[in-house]
């Protein structure tokens, strides 16, 4: 794992539901909120594109959040 992968894995781009408290879609990203589409599975990419499409209707504007270490 190189340094950029380590940095990317410490953040997630989170789309919170406007209607269901606690429901969200989250995707690994860098500190600026840039996701690596090439690193995502097809299902994750589809979910990401869906979330972006329905911002303001089903999901809030996404936010970049640090990922808590386990």
Backbone as CSV, one residue per row, in Angstrom:
resi,resn,N_x,N_y,N_z,CA_x,CA_y,CA_z,C_x,C_y,C_z
1,UNK,0.852,-1.178,0.000,0.000,0.000,0.000,0.892,1.233,0.000
2,UNK,0.652,2.154,-0.929,1.465,3.361,-0.972,0.829,4.462,-0.122
3,UNK,1.522,5.598,-0.013,1.069,6.686,0.857,-0.286,7.240,0.427
4,UNK,-0.538,7.351,-0.876,-1.823,7.905,-1.312,-2.972,6.973,-0.965
5,UNK,-2.761,5.664,-1.023,-3.813,4.730,-0.651,-4.109,4.835,0.838
6,UNK,-3.077,5.041,1.646,-3.271,5.189,3.078,-4.085,6.442,3.364
7,UNK,-3.761,7.547,2.699,-4.495,8.787,2.887,-5.942,8.631,2.439
8,UNK,-6.169,8.009,1.298,-7.519,7.824,0.781,-8.377,7.008,1.741
9,UNK,-7.799,6.029,2.365,-8.579,5.134,3.199,-8.960,5.767,4.540
10,UNK,-8.449,6.949,4.840,-8.773,7.595,6.105,-10.004,8.505,6.018
11,UNK,-10.565,8.642,4.843,-11.727,9.506,4.666,-12.808,8.779,3.884
12,UNK,-14.038,9.234,4.080,-15.137,8.717,3.289,-16.042,9.871,2.893
13,UNK,-16.620,9.742,1.721,-17.606,10.689,1.233,-18.958,10.106,1.603
14,UNK,-19.692,10.809,2.463,-20.934,10.259,2.993,-22.137,11.054,2.495
15,UNK,-23.101,10.325,1.951,-24.370,10.885,1.512,-25.421,10.444,2.538
16,UNK,-25.918,11.357,3.366,-26.922,11.020,4.380,-28.322,11.147,3.816
17,UNK,-29.181,10.213,4.197,-30.570,10.223,3.757,-31.289,11.452,4.306
18,UNK,-32.140,12.041,3.486,-32.954,13.169,3.937,-34.176,12.707,4.722
19,UNK,-34.523,11.424,4.599,-35.773,10.942,5.176,-35.617,9.864,6.238
20,UNK,-34.548,9.090,6.197,-34.351,7.988,7.146,-33.126,8.254,8.009
21,UNK,-33.362,8.661,9.242,-32.274,8.924,10.185,-31.358,7.703,10.286
22,UNK,-30.084,7.919,10.166,-29.115,6.838,10.277,-28.799,6.133,8.966
23,UNK,-29.551,6.403,7.914,-29.283,5.768,6.614,-28.342,6.665,5.819
24,UNK,-27.329,6.046,5.234,-26.367,6.804,4.431,-25.640,5.857,3.490
25,UNK,-25.073,6.430,2.455,-24.145,5.713,1.589,-22.794,6.393,1.766
26,UNK,-21.741,5.610,1.892,-20.405,6.167,2.108,-19.405,5.463,1.202
27,UNK,-18.442,6.248,0.716,-17.451,5.757,-0.244,-16.074,6.241,0.144
28,UNK,-15.047,5.385,0.059,-13.686,5.823,0.362,-13.287,6.985,-0.550
29,UNK,-12.596,7.961,0.024,-12.165,9.118,-0.758,-10.898,9.707,-0.151
30,UNK,-10.360,10.739,-0.798,-9.235,11.460,-0.224,-9.779,12.625,0.606
31,UNK,-8.898,13.426,1.182,-9.308,14.525,2.055,-10.132,15.576,1.322
32,UNK,-10.010,15.641,0.008,-10.771,16.606,-0.788,-12.115,16.045,-1.259
33,UNK,-12.412,14.790,-0.927,-13.675,14.184,-1.327,-13.653,13.510,-2.686
34,UNK,-12.475,13.327,-3.256,-12.349,12.677,-4.560,-12.342,11.161,-4.377
35,UNK,-13.248,10.483,-5.053,-13.295,9.023,-4.993,-12.527,8.437,-6.173
36,UNK,-12.044,7.227,-6.002,-11.355,6.523,-7.084,-12.338,5.534,-7.706
37,UNK,-12.950,5.931,-8.817,-13.938,5.073,-9.465,-13.332,3.750,-9.915
38,UNK,-12.080,3.788,-10.331,-11.416,2.569,-10.790,-11.231,1.547,-9.669
39,UNK,-11.153,2.013,-8.430,-10.937,1.114,-7.299,-12.247,0.532,-6.759
40,UNK,-13.382,1.044,-7.231,-14.683,0.588,-6.741,-15.184,-0.623,-7.510
41,UNK,-15.977,-1.428,-6.827,-16.675,-2.509,-7.517,-17.775,-1.886,-8.376
42,UNK,-18.329,-2.665,-9.276,-19.403,-2.163,-10.130,-20.606,-1.730,-9.292
43,UNK,-20.931,-2.517,-8.285,-22.065,-2.189,-7.411,-21.825,-0.877,-6.665
44,UNK,-20.616,-0.692,-6.137,-20.290,0.555,-5.429,-20.362,1.748,-6.375
45,UNK,-19.843,1.589,-7.589,-19.916,2.679,-8.569,-21.368,3.042,-8.874
46,UNK,-22.202,2.029,-9.071,-23.620,2.283,-9.337,-24.280,3.015,-8.171
47,UNK,-23.978,2.602,-6.940,-24.519,3.273,-5.763,-24.012,4.717,-5.664
48,UNK,-22.746,4.928,-5.978,-22.159,6.267,-5.953,-22.855,7.183,-6.967
49,UNK,-23.002,6.700,-8.197,-23.668,7.506,-9.224,-25.135,7.772,-8.863
50,UNK,-25.801,6.777,-8.287,-27.178,6.969,-7.843,-27.246,8.061,-6.772
51,UNK,-26.395,7.968,-5.757,-26.407,8.954,-4.670,-26.167,10.355,-5.206
52,UNK,-25.214,10.502,-6.114,-24.946,11.823,-6.705,-26.160,12.353,-7.462
53,UNK,-26.865,11.463,-8.139,-28.010,11.857,-8.946,-29.179,12.356,-8.096
54,UNK,-29.369,11.788,-6.923,-30.543,12.129,-6.111,-30.221,13.060,-4.939
55,UNK,-29.077,13.736,-4.974,-28.771,14.740,-3.952,-29.861,15.811,-4.011
56,UNK,-30.400,16.127,-2.857,-31.474,17.110,-2.782,-32.860,16.507,-2.852
57,UNK,-32.943,15.256,-3.312,-34.235,14.557,-3.363,-34.286,13.428,-2.351
58,UNK,-33.260,12.583,-2.301,-33.199,11.468,-1.351,-32.037,11.596,-0.372
59,UNK,-30.934,12.198,-0.832,-29.746,12.330,0.010,-29.327,13.790,0.122
60,UNK,-28.719,14.132,1.260,-28.173,15.469,1.469,-26.877,15.623,0.679
61,UNK,-26.439,16.857,0.529,-25.143,17.119,-0.097,-24.093,16.316,0.660
62,UNK,-23.202,15.625,-0.037,-22.246,14.758,0.650,-21.244,15.549,1.488
63,UNK,-20.731,14.884,2.490,-19.692,15.482,3.328,-18.518,14.514,3.434
64,UNK,-17.334,15.074,3.580,-16.133,14.263,3.777,-15.950,14.075,5.265
65,UNK,-15.799,12.825,5.680,-15.653,12.510,7.099,-14.433,11.622,7.304
66,UNK,-13.725,11.847,8.394,-12.613,10.935,8.695,-13.167,9.570,9.096
67,UNK,-12.457,8.533,8.707,-12.841,7.169,9.092,-12.148,6.855,10.399
68,UNK,-12.921,6.406,11.358,-12.360,6.064,12.672,-11.640,4.739,12.581
69,UNK,-10.450,4.683,13.139,-9.664,3.442,13.154,-10.319,2.449,14.094
70,UNK,-10.283,1.174,13.730,-10.894,0.125,14.554,-9.894,-0.447,15.496
